[in-house]
């Protein structure tokens, strides 16, 4: 067994321990012995062998496969069978919406009801089950969401402008010309700081299936809302707002890949947030700012550093929201060390696995910033 594979295997128990498993340092030796006996060429045999070795509780058994994939699978791996599942679901929904007519031509243009059902299926499908062929359709739905958020904010600003107050000093100055009679009144609108969104997107290995779509959501929000700032992080944090605003999507993608060195690597959320606090928070985060962290919370760094960074950020921001794509899975509980360190400092922990979950959070979040 080559040294790189041995190091990867030996580090797996520590990764499980950081995410709430009852394993110890001695288990690394047993993992290496098991790998020598069953081999590493058949991933499924290795998976089941390590699952039997390292899982001691029911909740550990349920969560093991996700953590195994996050640790061992290559970054940005896309499973083709999942694409067929999604397409089948969309066909079934379209069939139900159209009455399920037998022998209906598959090439017939979608009617409005069919299109609505297809959009509904796309918006409620877990991002990890979507293929990249669906990216344009999902991005169109994201643009619709961003435009609704824009109209929501404009309506709130218009209502705020109607609640104006009399500017007493300016009115007195104007009354001098009329002998002290306040004929021409001066008004002032209440001063409000513009709401701001700061998006912190996890692009580590365990988030590979989600970061692809989160970046497109950030691009849609940046195109419609005036004050959105986006950062990606894995072991360090990088500002990508300018790249996302590039009108050429392919050039934007190239710029992102050049900026995100180590994309799909490990995750050090605490160190990344501490770097954000040191380099960007004083300039970007104010009393009308919502900070949105999009991550599964699998942190390989020091939990105390994550807790301290969020506590410091909490003193500046109006709201801190954590969107975790794992929240909607059956049996999920935020038991990993990263989530346990983050929870006391969050205003909201919400699901973020599909567009419908995100759509349920963002309007209320913008309302809270007004």
ChimeraX attribute file (.defattr): number of C-alpha atoms within 10 A of each C-alpha:
attribute: neighborCount
match mode: 1-to-1
recipient: residues
	/A:1	10
	/A:2	6
	/A:3	8
	/A:4	9
	/A:5	14
	/A:6	15
	/A:7	12
	/A:8	13
	/A:9	19
	/A:10	19
	/A:11	16
	/A:12	19
	/A:13	24
	/A:14	17
	/A:15	20
	/A:16	24
	/A:17	16
	/A:18	21
	/A:19	23
	/A:20	16
	/A:21	22
	/A:22	14
	/A:23	18
	/A:24	12
	/A:25	12
	/A:26	10
	/A:27	17
	/A:28	20
	/A:29	13
	/A:30	16
	/A:31	22
	/A:32	19
	/A:33	12
	/A:34	16
	/A:35	21
	/A:36	13
	/A:37	11
	/A:38	13
	/A:39	14
	/A:40	16
	/A:41	9
	/A:42	9
	/A:43	13
	/A:44	10
	/A:45	14
	/A:46	19
	/A:47	18
	/A:48	13
	/A:49	16
	/A:50	20
	/A:51	17
	/A:52	11
	/A:53	14
	/A:54	22
	/A:55	18
	/A:56	13
	/A:57	10
	/A:58	9
	/A:59	14
	/A:60	18
	/A:61	14
	/A:62	15
	/A:63	18
	/A:64	19
	/A:65	14
	/A:66	11
	/A:67	18
	/A:68	17
	/A:69	15
	/A:70	21
	/A:71	20
	/A:72	16
	/A:73	13
	/A:74	14
	/A:75	19
	/A:76	18
	/A:77	11
	/A:78	16
	/A:79	13
	/A:80	11
	/A:81	10
	/A:82	14
	/A:83	18
	/A:84	14
	/A:85	13
	/A:86	19
	/A:87	18
	/A:88	12
	/A:89	16
	/A:90	21
	/A:91	17
	/A:92	16
	/A:93	22
	/A:94	22
	/A:95	16
	/A:96	14
	/A:97	18
	/A:98	16
	/A:99	10
	/A:100	12
	/A:101	10
	/A:102	7
	/A:103	6
	/A:104	10
	/A:105	8
	/A:106	8
	/A:107	6
	/A:108	7
	/A:109	9
	/A:110	13
	/A:111	12
	/A:112	11
	/A:113	14
	/A:114	20
	/A:115	16
	/A:116	15
	/A:117	21
	/A:118	21
	/A:119	19
	/A:120	16
	/A:121	20
	/A:122	24
	/A:123	21
	/A:124	13
	/A:125	18
	/A:126	22
	/A:127	24
	/A:128	20
	/A:129	22
	/A:130	25
	/A:131	18
	/A:132	14
	/A:133	9
	/A:134	14
	/A:135	15
	/A:136	11
	/A:137	14
	/A:138	22
	/A:139	19
	/A:140	15
	/A:141	19
	/A:142	23
	/A:143	20
	/A:144	15
	/A:145	21
	/A:146	24
	/A:147	17
	/A:148	14
	/A:149	21
	/A:150	17
	/A:151	13
	/A:152	14
	/A:153	19
	/A:154	12
	/A:155	12
	/A:156	13
	/A:157	14
	/A:158	10
	/A:159	10
	/A:160	15
	/A:161	15
	/A:162	10
	/A:163	10
	/A:164	13
	/A:165	12
	/A:166	12
	/A:167	13
	/A:168	12
	/A:169	10
	/A:170	14
	/A:171	18
	/A:172	17
	/A:173	14
	/A:174	17
	/A:175	16
	/A:176	12
	/A:177	12
	/A:178	10
	/A:179	9
	/A:180	12
	/A:181	12
	/A:182	15
	/A:183	14
	/A:184	14
	/A:185	14
	/A:186	16
	/A:187	13
	/A:188	13
	/A:189	13
	/A:190	12
	/A:191	9
	/A:192	11
	/A:193	12
	/A:194	15
	/A:195	21
	/A:196	23
	/A:197	24
	/A:198	22
	/A:199	22
	/A:200	25
	/A:201	24
	/A:202	31
	/A:203	29
	/A:204	29
	/A:205	24
	/A:206	28
	/A:207	26
	/A:208	21
	/A:209	23
	/A:210	26
	/A:211	23
	/A:212	16
	/A:213	22
	/A:214	24
	/A:215	23
	/A:216	20
	/A:217	22
	/A:218	25
	/A:219	26
	/A:220	22
	/A:221	26
	/A:222	21
	/A:223	18
	/A:224	18
	/A:225	17
	/A:226	13
	/A:227	15
	/A:228	20
	/A:229	20
	/A:230	23
	/A:231	18
	/A:232	26
	/A:233	27
	/A:234	25
	/A:235	25
	/A:236	20
	/A:237	22
	/A:238	20
	/A:239	19
	/A:240	20
	/A:241	19
	/A:242	14
	/A:243	19
	/A:244	25
	/A:245	16
	/A:246	15
	/A:247	10
	/A:248	10
	/A:249	14
	/A:250	10
	/A:251	13
	/A:252	18
	/A:253	15
	/A:254	11
	/A:255	16
	/A:256	21
	/A:257	12
	/A:258	11
	/A:259	15
	/A:260	18
	/A:261	13
	/A:262	16
	/A:263	21
	/A:264	22
	/A:265	20
	/A:266	21
	/A:267	24
	/A:268	25
	/A:269	30
	/A:270	26
	/A:271	22
	/A:272	24
	/A:273	27
	/A:274	22
	/A:275	16
	/A:276	22
	/A:277	19
	/A:278	11
	/A:279	12
	/A:280	13
	/A:281	18
	/A:282	12
	/A:283	8
	/A:284	18
	/A:285	21
	/A:286	18
	/A:287	15
	/A:288	20
	/A:289	24
	/A:290	25
	/A:291	24
	/A:292	21
	/A:293	23
	/A:294	25
	/A:295	26
	/A:296	24
	/A:297	28
	/A:298	24
	/A:299	25
	/A:300	20
	/A:301	19
	/A:302	16
	/A:303	22
	/A:304	14
	/A:305	19
	/A:306	25
	/A:307	23
	/A:308	17
	/A:309	23
	/A:310	22
	/A:311	15
	/A:312	16
	/A:313	23
	/A:314	18
	/A:315	13
	/A:316	20
	/A:317	19
	/A:318	19
	/A:319	23
	/A:320	21
	/A:321	20
	/A:322	23
	/A:323	22
	/A:324	19
	/A:325	23
	/A:326	20
	/A:327	17
	/A:328	16
	/A:329	12
	/A:330	8
	/A:331	11
	/A:332	12
	/A:333	13
	/A:334	19
	/A:335	14
	/A:336	20
	/A:337	21
	/A:338	27
	/A:339	23
	/A:340	16
	/A:341	21
	/A:342	22
	/A:343	15
	/A:344	11
	/A:345	19
	/A:346	17
	/A:347	13
	/A:348	15
	/A:349	17
	/A:350	19
	/A:351	22
	/A:352	26
	/A:353	28
	/A:354	23
	/A:355	24
	/A:356	18
	/A:357	18
	/A:358	19
	/A:359	16
	/A:360	13
	/A:361	16
	/A:362	16
	/A:363	17
	/A:364	11
	/A:365	17
	/A:366	21
	/A:367	13
	/A:368	14
	/A:369	18
	/A:370	14
